Amino acid sequence: MSSKPLNRRALLKSGAAVAGGLTLGAAAPALGGQQAQESHHAPPSWPMIKGNTDKNMVAYGDRSKYVTSVRIAHPVGGRPSPDQFGLTFHIATPLQDSVGVITPSSLHYVATTRGAFMPDIDPKEHRLLIHGLVDRPLTFTMEDLKRLPSVTRLHFIECAGNRSSRAAKNVQQTHGMVSCAEWTGVLLSTLLKECGLKGSAKWFVAEGAEEVKGASSMPIAKAMDDCILAYGMNGEAVRPQNGFPLRLMVPGFEGIFHTKYLRRIKIVDQYYMNYNDFGHLDQDAKVAALDYQIGPKSVITFPSGEQRLPGKGFYEISGLAWSGAARSNWWRCLPTAGRNGTRPSSRARRSAWPLPVSAIRGIGTETRQRFCRAAPTNWVRRNRRAPRSPSIGTKPTIKHSGSQGWTTVFSRGASRATGA
Amino acid sequence: MGSHRMLAFAFVLPALLMGGASALAQGPTYRIGRTPTPEEIKALDISIGPTGEELPPGKGNAKEGATLYRTKGCAGCHGAQGIGGAAPDLKSKDPKNPDLWARGRILPLRAPHATTVWDYINRGMPLNREGTLTPDEVYSLTAFLLFINDVIPEDQALDQRSLPKVKMPIGDKYAPLPDWKPRTKRLPGYPF
């Protein structure tokens, strides 16, 4: 027991603590120097950052300087990003570095309605108006909203533009416009019940407070099902890029519907064909179908494009799968769900993204079977369309075919094993 | 949980369908929130639906719109003729193509309702000066954009009555959105 203070003293004496410590500053020898001689700890002996002294570190923690994963400007079509106005339209999350299911708020993907500006909203002054075909139009302050019963749920959001292109080289470029966070807020249905929907209410228009006042039409059935007015994200206030102080969550729908800086909801009796809705117009019913419910989709994040495996041997293959209509059996195929013995609530299961991460030997049939049992058949079809076949082992550089199928980063043999 | 939701729907939906009776069926539970005045609602309600019922009084035509297009700075981003600027094109590069969809994603050409054009100019333009255009100016600019896309003649004036009646070339020739319902496992036609 007495060894602890001794060690600590030795450590301090050795000068391993960061220079400039308040009490030891003058007495402590310069950094480096004799520390290797005096410390009897097994090497390596790392420089010690004197924790909790820097005001910034006390106030809001930072990650290790060795963790350098960052977002990138997402190239969309032929449009340069940043564009001629110096505006970055879309920002992609580093999926290749993601651990677990939650995307850190600071790495969450960002899409904007015009690539322009974020409103710098004082939450004390922010109001949400609900009006239109309701018995009682109501205005809510943020304080009002926080008094109401809240829910906390995992939901992914994905941009409709989250598709690969020939130019895309890694998973951040092909699939970086999807993220998953824990969202906290009031159910929209709670507020609509407060307002009292009229019988003619069929659609609602949600509008943000950003400079274009982006607005979208959505079915009232969705509002009454699982939409959330979210003020919390991953345990803190929603970040400005993600819609501070209030955003609409429309679980499973395309990202643009998740209206940021939410300031108004109008209940109407018909599709309003807002500018955002105009963006969904298509002549092909199949493409139109894309807009309202995403997925199911999946992607391997490791190993993936531009990554190198140091050699042959065991590697855990990991990836993400998500669906706007996640079925309950998806979770059962998850190693985490099984191990904990917990089964998430059906609310949580729906449109949260299940994570089929599994330690497997080589290309494990276990994972394949568990995964395929959950995977809809069209996934397999998708995989078949991915003929490019880099291999692990002989050529450790992984190419990314841009397909979302699992098999695309595997060797040919593995591709056959997974039915492609 | 699923069955709870089903229950909620079983009770709420009939209440919704009963219309007037819904006030009785759905009294406020928490009594949180403030009742806005009609003026407050009107000031915030910039949604213009296909019927145009929310349109403010005012009028304008393409000639006035052409002048505004220059003086308000539209040309700076959208190009002098509505083509080739940094911002989205407002006139088709291929206006004679018999296939409307091949003429490009041009708002004042492809939008199913002229109200969408009015709504977006009013809410989102010009860049950094959103909300500064008067209703007359928005009517004029809408008329100008519809004119350069051969949707209306140059001398046609638009106002709150005539704008929603403008026949847009696309008509109803676009794919309907899928009829989304709770617990839809897969949207019909989902391609992947």
Boltz contact constraints between the chains, C-beta under 6 A:
constraints:
  - contact:
      token1: [A, 84]
      token2: [B, 86]
      max_distance: 6.0
  - contact:
      token1: [A, 129]
      token2: [B, 44]
      max_distance: 6.0
  - contact:
      token1: [A, 131]
      token2: [B, 41]
      max_distance: 6.0
  - contact:
      token1: [A, 135]
      token2: [B, 23]
      max_distance: 6.0
  - contact:
      token1: [A, 137]
      token2: [B, 36]
      max_distance: 6.0
  - contact:
      token1: [A, 138]
      token2: [B, 33]
      max_distance: 6.0
  - contact:
      token1: [A, 139]
      token2: [B, 34]
      max_distance: 6.0
  - contact:
      token1: [A, 139]
      token2: [B, 36]
      max_distance: 6.0
  - contact:
      token1: [A, 140]
      token2: [B, 33]
      max_distance: 6.0
  - contact:
      token1: [A, 144]
      token2: [B, 32]
      max_distance: 6.0
  - contact:
      token1: [A, 144]
      token2: [B, 33]
      max_distance: 6.0
  - contact:
      token1: [A, 147]
      token2: [B, 32]
      max_distance: 6.0
  - contact:
      token1: [A, 148]
      token2: [B, 30]
      max_distance: 6.0
  - contact:
      token1: [A, 193]
      token2: [B, 26]
      max_distance: 6.0
  - contact:
      token1: [A, 194]
      token2: [B, 28]
      max_distance: 6.0
  - contact:
      token1: [A, 196]
      token2: [B, 22]
      max_distance: 6.0
  - contact:
      token1: [A, 196]
      token2: [B, 23]
      max_distance: 6.0
  - contact:
      token1: [A, 196]
      token2: [B, 26]
      max_distance: 6.0
  - contact:
      token1: [A, 197]
      token2: [B, 16]
      max_distance: 6.0
  - contact:
      token1: [A, 199]
      token2: [B, 16]
      max_distance: 6.0
  - contact:
      token1: [A, 199]
      token2: [B, 17]
      max_distance: 6.0
  - contact:
      token1: [A, 199]
      token2: [B, 19]
      max_distance: 6.0
  - contact:
      token1: [A, 205]
      token2: [B, 47]
      max_distance: 6.0
  - contact:
      token1: [A, 211]
      token2: [B, 130]
      max_distance: 6.0
  - contact:
      token1: [A, 212]
      token2: [B, 124]
      max_distance: 6.0
  - contact:
      token1: [A, 213]
      token2: [B, 123]
      max_distance: 6.0
  - contact:
      token1: [A, 219]
      token2: [B, 180]
      max_distance: 6.0
  - contact:
      token1: [A, 221]
      token2: [B, 181]
      max_distance: 6.0
  - contact:
      token1: [A, 221]
      token2: [B, 182]
      max_distance: 6.0
  - contact:
      token1: [A, 225]
      token2: [B, 182]
      max_distance: 6.0
  - contact:
      token1: [A, 264]
      token2: [B, 44]
      max_distance: 6.0
  - contact:
      token1: [A, 266]
      token2: [B, 47]
      max_distance: 6.0
  - contact:
      token1: [A, 272]
      token2: [B, 49]
      max_distance: 6.0
  - contact:
      token1: [A, 273]
      token2: [B, 50]
      max_distance: 6.0
  - contact:
      token1: [A, 273]
      token2: [B, 113]
      max_distance: 6.0
  - contact:
      token1: [A, 273]
      token2: [B, 116]
      max_distance: 6.0
  - contact:
      token1: [A, 275]
      token2: [B, 120]
      max_distance: 6.0
  - contact:
      token1: [A, 278]
      token2: [B, 111]
      max_distance: 6.0
  - contact:
      token1: [A, 278]
      token2: [B, 116]
      max_distance: 6.0
  - contact:
      token1: [A, 281]
      token2: [B, 174]
      max_distance: 6.0
  - contact:
      token1: [A, 282]
      token2: [B, 175]
      max_distance: 6.0
  - contact:
      token1: [A, 283]
      token2: [B, 101]
      max_distance: 6.0
  - contact:
      token1: [A, 283]
      token2: [B, 174]
      max_distance: 6.0
  - contact:
      token1: [A, 283]
      token2: [B, 175]
      max_distance: 6.0
  - contact:
      token1: [A, 284]
      token2: [B, 175]
      max_distance: 6.0
  - contact:
      token1: [A, 285]
      token2: [B, 175]
      max_distance: 6.0
  - contact:
      token1: [A, 285]
      token2: [B, 189]
      max_distance: 6.0
  - contact:
      token1: [A, 286]
      token2: [B, 189]
      max_distance: 6.0
  - contact:
      token1: [A, 286]
      token2: [B, 191]
      max_distance: 6.0
  - contact:
      token1: [A, 288]
      token2: [B, 175]
      max_distance: 6.0
  - contact:
      token1: [A, 288]
      token2: [B, 177]
      max_distance: 6.0
  - contact:
      token1: [A, 289]
      token2: [B, 178]
      max_distance: 6.0
  - contact:
      token1: [A, 289]
      token2: [B, 187]
      max_distance: 6.0
  - contact:
      token1: [A, 289]
      token2: [B, 189]
      max_distance: 6.0
  - contact:
      token1: [A, 289]
      token2: [B, 190]
      max_distance: 6.0
  - contact:
      token1: [A, 292]
      token2: [B, 178]
      max_distance: 6.0
  - contact:
      token1: [A, 292]
      token2: [B, 180]
      max_distance: 6.0
  - contact:
      token1: [A, 292]
      token2: [B, 187]
      max_distance: 6.0
  - contact:
      token1: [A, 293]
      token2: [B, 187]
      max_distance: 6.0
  - contact:
      token1: [A, 325]
      token2: [B, 185]
      max_distance: 6.0
  - contact:
      token1: [A, 345]
      token2: [B, 1]
      max_distance: 6.0
  - contact:
      token1: [A, 346]
      token2: [B, 1]
      max_distance: 6.0
  - contact:
      token1: [A, 346]
      token2: [B, 2]
      max_distance: 6.0
  - contact:
      token1: [A, 347]
      token2: [B, 1]
      max_distance: 6.0
